[in-house]
Amino acid sequence: MNTFSGAEMKALRKRLGAKQVDLARAFGVKPLTILRWEKAPNLPKLVRLALTAWVHGLPAWPDEYES
């Protein structure tokens, strides 16, 4: 299984022109959490899934979906 590192997350975020605060807002976490994830050697599966959704313009978390 392929892993997704924090460094790759940071590079992707920068390539998309997003700031840590943008990702934090999309994921419902504090910017410090994004900083920690970006320093991590591997990201948790849930974070990888949420990041994939965010990159494709989909809501990162279920509470962002309309009922």
Secondary structure as the mmCIF struct_conf table of DSSP 4:
data_model
#
loop_
_struct_conf.conf_type_id
_struct_conf.id
_struct_conf.beg_label_comp_id
_struct_conf.beg_label_asym_id
_struct_conf.beg_label_seq_id
_struct_conf.end_label_comp_id
_struct_conf.end_label_asym_id
_struct_conf.end_label_seq_id
HELX_RH_AL_P HELX_RH_AL_P1 GLY A 6 ARG A 15
TURN_TY1_P TURN_TY1_P1 LEU A 16 GLY A 17
HELX_RH_AL_P HELX_RH_AL_P2 GLN A 20 PHE A 27
TURN_TY1_P TURN_TY1_P2 GLY A 28 GLY A 28
BEND BEND1 VAL A 29 VAL A 29
HELX_RH_AL_P HELX_RH_AL_P3 PRO A 31 LYS A 39
BEND BEND2 PRO A 41 ASN A 42
HELX_RH_AL_P HELX_RH_AL_P4 LYS A 45 VAL A 55
TURN_TY1_P TURN_TY1_P3 HIS A 56 GLY A 57
BEND BEND3 LEU A 58 LEU A 58
BEND BEND4 ALA A 60 TRP A 61
HELX_RH_3T_P HELX_RH_3T_P1 PRO A 62 GLU A 64
BEND BEND5 TYR A 65 TYR A 65
#
